[in-house]
């Protein structure tokens, strides 16, 4: 039998001879690594879940044109400021978004007015496919429009007595458009008082081809990343103003950060307790095996070789505890996410490395003190039972 195989044989026999203590150490290491595994999986699942919930609140960046301001007055007389409607060039906005590299869902909007009967109606030109993705809470009675069709806000429909299927002949700048009401939308906001038309049709009716008044962006970023995205986009569009819409999202992210901090503190306490337990158990093992250690040294075993036996025991316990901890932690994470979030947890392969690392670290760290005792142990005194 070679020296390496002899060392492996001793490690296995030592662990098998003390089954109760081996099972106890495995349970402690598995508990610690399973908690670390569950923390990683649940945190990742929570971030994904919060991101999905934040998306329901709509856009988190808004781009509007800088208002053209004209001061009215003469000499010492000041009659105030007159603001003129300004627009963004749609192609320039698309180019700025492409150059910025920001990952975001977007919707372009054009606000204007169309004349119908004896009144002017506030109209918004949109891409209805984008609207359905960015504003999933809109409730539609009827169908989403196709070419030549419109959607009417609930309040406007009630005041004008409009219903799906009605025809409207609206006047724009220099032309009249015939539009059919395909549905009534309810959002609970200002949209309930607007008329929604396909963006190209409204641009043509208002003779504002390629012009928009508002861009809504749903950026896949949070916290400081969103601020950086807003700043970089602002630099690319000096004639526009980029603003954050972050009240609800910031609350959700703040709550998530506090929950993760709580979980991290609990995990740290468990890891310290587990390390102390491993250290105490290994120290007891060294004291009980004093004569055995002295005999191995007396038979020619070097201090390094004797320490390798204890290192091998700790490493094997760490690997087995890490594997068991990863499996148990995955089950715990699945239970937590299904119970709390009503969703399945993500399967993250690299978390297995974290679980193994935590278990090995605790096993080796807890064995560090006992291994120093092994290194300093006098074989003569240990064989005498001193």
C-alpha positions as CSV (number, residue, x, y, z in Angstrom):
1,X,0.0,0.0,0.0
2,X,1.4,3.4,-1.0
3,X,1.8,6.2,1.5
4,X,-1.1,8.2,-0.1
5,X,-3.5,5.2,-0.1
6,X,-2.4,4.5,3.5
7,X,-3.4,8.1,4.5
8,X,-6.8,7.8,2.8
9,X,-7.4,4.5,4.5
10,X,-6.6,6.0,7.9
11,X,-8.9,9.0,7.2
12,X,-11.8,6.7,6.2
13,X,-11.3,4.4,9.2
14,X,-11.0,7.3,11.6
15,X,-14.3,8.8,10.4
16,X,-16.1,5.4,10.4
17,X,-14.8,4.5,13.8
18,X,-16.4,7.6,15.4
19,X,-19.7,7.5,13.6
20,X,-21.7,9.6,16.1
21,X,-19.2,12.5,16.1
22,X,-18.8,12.3,12.3
23,X,-22.6,12.5,11.8
24,X,-22.7,15.5,14.3
25,X,-20.0,17.4,12.3
26,X,-21.7,16.6,9.0
27,X,-25.0,17.9,10.4
28,X,-23.4,21.1,11.6
29,X,-21.6,21.8,8.3
30,X,-24.6,20.8,6.2
31,X,-26.8,23.2,8.3
32,X,-24.4,26.1,7.8
33,X,-23.9,25.5,4.1
34,X,-27.6,24.9,3.5
35,X,-28.4,28.3,5.0
36,X,-25.8,30.0,2.8
37,X,-27.3,28.2,-0.2
38,X,-30.8,29.1,0.6
39,X,-29.7,32.8,1.2
40,X,-28.2,32.9,-2.3
41,X,-31.1,31.3,-4.1
42,X,-33.8,33.2,-2.3
43,X,-31.9,36.5,-2.8
44,X,-31.6,35.9,-6.5
45,X,-35.3,34.9,-6.7
46,X,-36.4,37.9,-4.7
47,X,-34.4,40.3,-7.0
48,X,-36.1,38.7,-10.0
49,X,-39.5,38.9,-8.4
50,X,-39.1,42.5,-7.3
51,X,-37.9,43.4,-10.9
52,X,-41.1,41.8,-12.2
53,X,-43.2,43.7,-9.7
54,X,-41.5,47.0,-10.5
55,X,-42.2,46.5,-14.2
56,X,-45.9,46.7,-13.3
57,X,-45.5,50.3,-12.2
58,X,-44.6,51.3,-15.7
59,X,-41.7,53.4,-17.0
60,X,-38.9,54.5,-14.7
61,X,-37.3,57.1,-17.1
62,X,-39.1,59.9,-18.9
63,X,-37.7,62.0,-21.7
64,X,-39.3,65.3,-22.6
65,X,-38.2,68.3,-24.7
66,X,-36.8,71.4,-23.1
67,X,-39.6,74.0,-23.1
68,X,-39.1,76.9,-25.4
69,X,-39.3,80.0,-23.2
70,X,-39.9,83.5,-24.5
71,X,-39.7,86.5,-22.1
72,X,-42.2,89.3,-22.7
73,X,-41.3,92.8,-21.6
74,X,-39.6,96.1,-22.4
75,X,-37.2,98.1,-20.3
76,X,-38.2,97.7,-16.7
77,X,-41.6,96.1,-17.5
78,X,-41.8,92.4,-17.2
79,X,-45.0,90.7,-18.5
80,X,-43.9,87.2,-17.8
81,X,-42.9,84.2,-19.8
82,X,-44.7,82.5,-22.7
83,X,-43.9,78.8,-23.3
84,X,-44.2,77.4,-26.8
85,X,-44.8,73.7,-27.6
86,X,-41.6,71.9,-28.5
87,X,-41.0,68.4,-29.8
88,X,-38.3,65.8,-29.9
89,X,-37.0,64.4,-33.2
90,X,-37.9,60.7,-33.1
91,X,-35.0,59.6,-35.2
92,X,-32.6,61.5,-32.9
93,X,-34.0,59.9,-29.8
94,X,-33.7,56.4,-31.4
95,X,-30.1,57.1,-32.3
96,X,-29.3,58.3,-28.8
97,X,-30.8,55.2,-27.3
98,X,-28.8,53.0,-29.6
99,X,-25.5,54.8,-28.8
100,X,-26.1,54.7,-25.1
101,X,-26.4,50.9,-25.0
102,X,-29.1,51.1,-22.4
103,X,-31.3,48.1,-22.2
104,X,-34.8,49.4,-22.0
105,X,-38.3,49.0,-23.4
106,X,-39.7,52.2,-24.8
107,X,-42.8,53.9,-25.9
108,X,-43.0,57.1,-28.0
109,X,-45.8,59.6,-27.4
110,X,-47.2,62.6,-29.2
111,X,-49.6,64.9,-27.5
112,X,-51.9,67.1,-29.5
113,X,-55.5,68.1,-30.1
114,X,-58.1,67.1,-32.8
115,X,-61.3,69.0,-33.4
116,X,-64.5,66.9,-33.2
117,X,-68.0,68.5,-33.5
118,X,-67.8,71.6,-31.4
119,X,-64.9,70.8,-29.1
120,X,-61.2,70.0,-29.2
121,X,-60.2,66.6,-27.8
122,X,-56.8,65.9,-26.2
123,X,-55.2,63.2,-28.3
124,X,-52.1,61.1,-27.7
125,X,-50.4,59.2,-30.4
126,X,-48.8,55.9,-29.3
127,X,-47.6,52.5,-30.4
128,X,-50.2,50.2,-29.0
129,X,-47.9,47.2,-28.9
130,X,-45.5,49.1,-26.7
131,X,-48.3,50.4,-24.5
132,X,-49.5,46.9,-23.8
133,X,-46.0,45.9,-22.6
134,X,-45.3,48.9,-20.5
135,X,-48.7,49.5,-19.0
136,X,-50.2,46.0,-18.3
137,X,-52.6,47.4,-15.7
138,X,-54.7,49.2,-18.4
139,X,-58.2,47.6,-18.6
140,X,-59.7,47.6,-22.0
141,X,-63.3,47.1,-22.8
142,X,-63.4,46.1,-26.5
143,X,-60.4,45.3,-28.7
144,X,-57.0,46.9,-29.3
145,X,-57.1,49.0,-32.4
146,X,-55.8,48.3,-35.9
147,X,-55.3,50.8,-38.7
148,X,-57.9,53.6,-38.6
149,X,-59.1,52.7,-35.1
150,X,-58.7,54.5,-31.8
151,X,-59.1,53.8,-28.0
152,X,-60.9,56.3,-25.8
153,X,-60.3,56.9,-22.1
154,X,-63.2,55.9,-19.9
155,X,-63.9,59.5,-18.6
156,X,-63.8,61.0,-22.1
157,X,-66.1,58.2,-23.4
158,X,-68.6,58.8,-20.7
159,X,-68.7,62.6,-21.2
160,X,-68.9,62.3,-25.0
161,X,-71.2,59.2,-24.9
162,X,-68.8,57.1,-27.0
163,X,-68.8,53.3,-27.2
164,X,-66.9,50.7,-29.2
165,X,-68.0,50.7,-32.9
166,X,-68.7,54.5,-33.1
167,X,-67.2,56.5,-35.9
168,X,-65.6,59.8,-35.3
169,X,-64.6,62.4,-38.0
170,X,-61.9,64.5,-36.4
171,X,-60.1,67.5,-37.9
172,X,-56.4,68.1,-37.8
173,X,-54.2,70.6,-39.5
174,X,-55.3,70.8,-43.0
175,X,-57.1,67.4,-43.2
176,X,-59.9,65.4,-41.7
177,X,-59.5,61.8,-40.5
178,X,-62.2,59.2,-39.9
179,X,-61.6,57.0,-36.9
180,X,-63.5,54.1,-35.4
181,X,-63.6,53.5,-31.7
182,X,-62.4,50.0,-31.0
183,X,-62.3,50.0,-27.2
184,X,-62.7,52.0,-24.0
185,X,-59.6,52.0,-21.7
186,X,-59.5,52.5,-17.9
187,X,-56.2,53.2,-16.2
188,X,-57.1,55.2,-13.1
189,X,-55.0,58.2,-14.2
190,X,-55.0,61.0,-16.7
191,X,-55.2,58.6,-19.6
192,X,-58.9,58.2,-18.8
193,X,-59.5,61.6,-20.3
194,X,-57.5,61.1,-23.5
195,X,-58.1,59.8,-27.0
196,X,-55.4,57.4,-28.2
197,X,-54.4,57.1,-31.9
198,X,-51.7,55.2,-33.6
199,X,-48.6,57.4,-33.6
200,X,-48.0,57.6,-37.4
201,X,-51.6,58.5,-38.0
202,X,-51.6,61.4,-35.5
203,X,-48.2,62.7,-36.7
204,X,-49.7,62.8,-40.2
205,X,-52.9,64.5,-39.0
206,X,-51.1,67.1,-37.1
207,X,-48.4,67.6,-39.8
208,X,-45.7,66.6,-37.3
209,X,-44.1,63.7,-39.1
210,X,-41.2,62.3,-37.1
211,X,-42.0,64.5,-34.0
212,X,-42.8,63.3,-30.5
213,X,-43.5,65.0,-27.2
214,X,-42.6,62.3,-24.7
215,X,-40.6,59.1,-24.4
216,X,-41.2,56.6,-21.6
217,X,-38.4,54.1,-20.9
218,X,-38.5,50.9,-18.7
219,X,-34.8,50.5,-18.0
220,X,-33.7,47.2,-16.5
221,X,-31.6,48.8,-13.8
222,X,-32.0,50.0,-10.3
223,X,-30.5,52.4,-7.8
224,X,-27.3,54.0,-8.9
225,X,-27.4,52.2,-12.2
226,X,-30.6,53.9,-13.2
227,X,-29.1,57.3,-12.3
228,X,-26.1,56.6,-14.4
229,X,-28.4,55.6,-17.3
230,X,-30.3,58.9,-17.0
231,X,-27.1,60.9,-16.9
232,X,-25.6,59.2,-19.9
233,X,-28.8,59.6,-21.9
234,X,-29.0,63.3,-20.9
235,X,-25.5,63.8,-22.3
236,X,-26.5,62.3,-25.6
237,X,-29.7,64.5,-25.8
238,X,-28.8,68.1,-24.8
239,X,-32.1,69.4,-26.1
240,X,-34.2,67.1,-23.9
241,X,-34.7,66.6,-20.2
242,X,-34.4,63.0,-18.7
243,X,-36.2,62.4,-15.4
244,X,-36.5,59.5,-13.1
245,X,-39.9,58.0,-11.9
246,X,-38.7,56.0,-8.9
247,X,-40.8,56.4,-5.9
248,X,-42.4,53.0,-5.8
249,X,-39.4,51.2,-7.2
250,X,-37.1,52.7,-4.6
251,X,-39.4,51.6,-1.8
252,X,-39.4,48.0,-3.2
253,X,-35.6,48.0,-3.6
254,X,-35.1,49.4,-0.1
255,X,-37.3,46.7,1.4
256,X,-35.4,44.0,-0.5
257,X,-32.1,45.4,0.7
258,X,-33.2,45.3,4.3
259,X,-34.6,41.7,4.0
260,X,-31.3,40.6,2.4
261,X,-29.3,42.3,5.2
262,X,-31.4,40.5,7.8
263,X,-30.9,37.2,6.1
264,X,-27.1,37.9,5.9
265,X,-26.9,38.7,9.6
266,X,-28.7,35.5,10.5
267,X,-26.4,33.5,8.3
268,X,-23.4,35.1,9.8
269,X,-24.6,34.1,13.3
270,X,-25.2,30.5,12.2
271,X,-21.8,30.3,10.5
272,X,-20.0,31.6,13.7
273,X,-21.9,29.1,15.8
274,X,-21.2,26.3,13.4
275,X,-17.4,27.1,13.3
276,X,-17.3,27.1,17.1
277,X,-19.1,23.8,17.2
278,X,-16.7,22.3,14.7
279,X,-13.7,23.6,16.6
280,X,-14.9,22.2,19.9
281,X,-15.7,18.8,18.5
282,X,-12.3,18.5,16.7
283,X,-10.5,19.6,19.9
284,X,-12.2,16.8,21.8
285,X,-11.2,14.4,19.1
286,X,-7.6,15.4,19.4
287,X,-7.6,15.0,23.2
288,X,-9.2,11.5,22.9
289,X,-6.7,10.4,20.2
290,X,-3.6,11.6,22.0
291,X,-2.1,8.0,22.4
292,X,-3.0,7.2,18.7
293,X,-1.2,10.3,17.6
294,X,1.8,9.6,19.8
295,X,2.0,6.0,18.4
296,X,1.9,7.2,14.8
297,X,4.8,9.6,15.5
298,X,6.7,6.9,17.4
299,X,6.4,4.6,14.4
300,X,8.0,7.2,12.1
301,X,5.2,9.3,11.0
302,X,6.2,13.0,10.6
303,X,4.3,15.8,12.1
304,X,3.2,16.9,8.6
305,X,1.8,13.4,7.8
306,X,-0.1,13.3,11.1
307,X,-1.5,16.7,10.4
308,X,-2.5,15.6,6.9
309,X,-4.7,12.9,8.4
310,X,-6.7,15.5,10.3
311,X,-6.7,17.8,7.3
312,X,-8.0,15.0,5.2
313,X,-10.8,14.3,7.7
314,X,-11.8,18.0,7.8
315,X,-11.7,18.2,4.0
316,X,-13.8,15.1,3.5
317,X,-16.3,16.3,6.1
318,X,-16.4,19.7,4.4
319,X,-17.1,18.2,0.9
320,X,-19.8,15.9,2.2
321,X,-21.3,18.7,4.3
322,X,-21.2,21.0,1.3
323,X,-23.0,18.6,-1.0
324,X,-25.7,17.8,1.7
325,X,-26.0,21.5,2.4
326,X,-26.6,22.4,-1.2
327,X,-29.3,19.8,-1.6
328,X,-31.0,20.8,1.6
329,X,-30.6,24.5,0.9
330,X,-32.2,24.2,-2.5
331,X,-35.2,22.4,-1.0
332,X,-35.5,25.1,1.7
333,X,-35.2,27.9,-0.9
334,X,-38.0,26.2,-3.0
335,X,-40.2,26.0,0.1
336,X,-39.6,29.7,1.0
337,X,-40.2,31.1,-2.5
338,X,-43.3,29.0,-3.1
339,X,-44.7,30.0,0.3
340,X,-43.8,33.7,0.3
341,X,-43.7,34.6,-3.4
342,X,-45.9,31.9,-4.9
343,X,-43.2,31.2,-7.5
344,X,-40.5,28.7,-8.1
345,X,-36.9,29.4,-7.0
346,X,-34.1,29.7,-9.6
347,X,-31.7,26.8,-10.0
348,X,-28.3,28.4,-9.7
349,X,-25.4,26.0,-10.4
350,X,-22.6,28.3,-9.1
351,X,-24.3,28.3,-5.7
352,X,-23.0,24.8,-5.3
353,X,-19.5,26.2,-5.2
354,X,-20.5,28.6,-2.5
355,X,-22.0,25.8,-0.5
356,X,-18.8,23.7,-0.8
357,X,-16.6,26.7,0.0
358,X,-18.6,27.6,3.1
359,X,-18.5,24.0,4.4
360,X,-14.8,23.5,3.6
361,X,-13.9,26.8,5.2
362,X,-15.7,26.1,8.4
363,X,-14.3,22.5,8.6
364,X,-10.7,23.6,8.0
365,X,-11.0,26.8,10.2
366,X,-12.5,24.8,13.0
367,X,-9.7,22.2,12.8
368,X,-6.9,24.8,12.7
369,X,-6.5,25.0,16.5
370,X,-6.6,21.2,17.0
371,X,-4.1,20.7,14.2
372,X,-1.6,23.1,16.0
373,X,-2.0,20.9,19.1
374,X,-1.3,17.8,17.0
375,X,1.8,19.5,15.6
376,X,3.1,20.3,19.1
377,X,2.2,17.0,20.7
378,X,5.1,15.2,22.3
379,X,4.8,11.4,21.4
380,X,6.6,10.3,24.6
381,X,4.3,12.2,26.9
382,X,1.2,11.1,25.0
383,X,2.1,7.4,25.2
384,X,2.6,7.8,28.9
385,X,-0.9,9.2,29.1
386,X,0.2,12.6,30.3
